[in-house]
Amino acid sequence: MISRENGRASVVCITGKSLAMLLEKPFSGLKGECQMNKHTGKGKSSKPHGLPHLRNLRQRKGLSLGQLADLTGIRRNTISHLEDGRVDPQPYHVRLLARVLEVPQFDLVS
């Protein structure tokens, strides 16, 4: 939602909490109440990352990280990071890996 104060436009994001506040407070009272959620710790987040079944599927095919990297064109480190959950896959990662491992894309992400 965009509000106008003093002739300047400002963006106000609406979350469940701020929507409840919007219903209780005047519109101008929302200024500065919506903040971006920041990941402050180095601990694991509750959202699963990476491709949880990639290592298992790769090993079933009898492929090493290097061999899978050569077959897909994806860097070895990227594949390792996808297996460990340190990075989230791009859609083209999922397509390439599924094609080379001869599995449905859904098997990699579920």
C-alpha positions as CSV (number, residue, x, y, z in Angstrom):
1,M,0.0,0.0,0.0
2,I,1.3,3.5,-0.7
3,S,0.4,6.4,1.5
4,R,1.0,10.1,1.0
5,E,2.3,12.3,3.8
6,N,3.5,15.9,3.3
7,G,3.2,15.4,-0.4
8,R,5.7,12.5,-0.5
9,A,4.7,8.9,-1.2
10,S,5.9,6.3,1.3
11,V,5.4,2.6,1.1
12,V,3.7,0.8,4.0
13,C,3.8,-3.0,4.0
14,I,0.8,-4.9,5.3
15,T,1.3,-8.0,7.4
16,G,-1.2,-9.7,9.6
17,K,-0.1,-7.6,12.6
18,S,-0.1,-4.3,10.7
19,L,-3.5,-5.1,9.2
20,A,-4.9,-5.6,12.6
21,M,-3.3,-2.3,13.6
22,L,-4.7,-0.6,10.5
23,L,-8.2,-1.6,11.5
24,E,-7.7,-0.1,15.0
25,K,-5.6,3.0,14.3
26,P,-5.9,6.0,12.0
27,F,-4.1,5.6,8.7
28,S,-1.3,8.1,9.6
29,G,-0.6,6.1,12.8
30,L,1.1,3.3,10.8
31,K,4.2,5.3,9.8
32,G,7.3,3.3,10.6
33,E,5.5,0.3,12.1
34,C,6.3,-2.1,9.4
35,Q,9.8,-3.4,9.4
36,M,11.6,-5.9,7.2
37,N,12.3,-9.2,9.0
38,K,16.0,-9.6,9.3
39,H,17.8,-12.9,9.9
40,T,20.1,-12.0,12.7
41,G,21.6,-15.3,13.8
42,K,23.7,-17.8,12.1
43,G,21.6,-20.7,13.3
44,K,19.4,-22.8,11.0
45,S,16.2,-21.2,10.0
46,S,12.9,-23.2,10.0
47,K,12.6,-23.0,6.2
48,P,14.3,-25.9,4.5
49,H,17.0,-24.9,2.0
50,G,18.7,-26.6,-0.9
51,L,17.6,-29.8,-2.5
52,P,17.0,-32.3,0.4
53,H,17.2,-35.5,-1.8
54,L,19.9,-34.5,-4.2
55,R,22.8,-36.3,-2.4
56,N,20.8,-39.5,-2.1
57,L,19.7,-39.4,-5.8
58,R,23.2,-38.6,-7.0
59,Q,24.7,-41.5,-5.0
60,R,22.0,-43.9,-6.2
61,K,23.2,-43.1,-9.8
62,G,26.8,-43.8,-8.7
63,L,27.9,-40.2,-9.5
64,S,30.5,-38.2,-7.7
65,L,30.1,-34.4,-7.2
66,G,32.6,-33.8,-10.0
67,Q,30.9,-36.2,-12.4
68,L,27.5,-34.5,-11.8
69,A,29.1,-31.1,-12.2
70,D,30.5,-32.2,-15.6
71,L,27.2,-33.6,-16.8
72,T,25.1,-30.6,-15.7
73,G,27.5,-27.7,-16.2
74,I,26.8,-26.6,-12.6
75,R,29.9,-25.9,-10.5
76,R,30.9,-28.6,-8.0
77,N,30.7,-26.2,-5.1
78,T,27.2,-25.1,-6.0
79,I,26.1,-28.8,-6.1
80,S,27.7,-29.3,-2.7
81,H,26.0,-26.2,-1.3
82,L,22.6,-27.4,-2.7
83,E,23.1,-30.8,-1.0
84,D,24.0,-29.2,2.3
85,G,21.2,-26.7,2.2
86,R,23.5,-23.7,2.3
87,V,21.9,-22.2,-0.9
88,D,18.4,-22.4,-2.5
89,P,18.3,-23.8,-6.0
90,Q,17.5,-21.7,-9.0
91,P,14.8,-23.2,-11.3
92,Y,17.4,-24.1,-14.0
93,H,19.4,-26.0,-11.3
94,V,16.4,-28.2,-10.7
95,R,15.7,-28.7,-14.4
96,L,19.3,-29.7,-15.2
97,L,19.8,-31.9,-12.2
98,A,16.5,-33.7,-12.7
99,R,17.3,-34.3,-16.4
100,V,20.7,-35.7,-15.7
101,L,19.6,-37.8,-12.7
102,E,16.5,-39.0,-14.7
103,V,14.0,-38.2,-12.0
104,P,11.0,-35.9,-11.9
105,Q,11.8,-32.4,-10.7
106,F,9.4,-32.9,-7.8
107,D,11.7,-35.7,-6.4
108,L,14.5,-33.2,-5.9
109,V,12.5,-30.6,-4.1
110,S,10.1,-32.7,-2.0
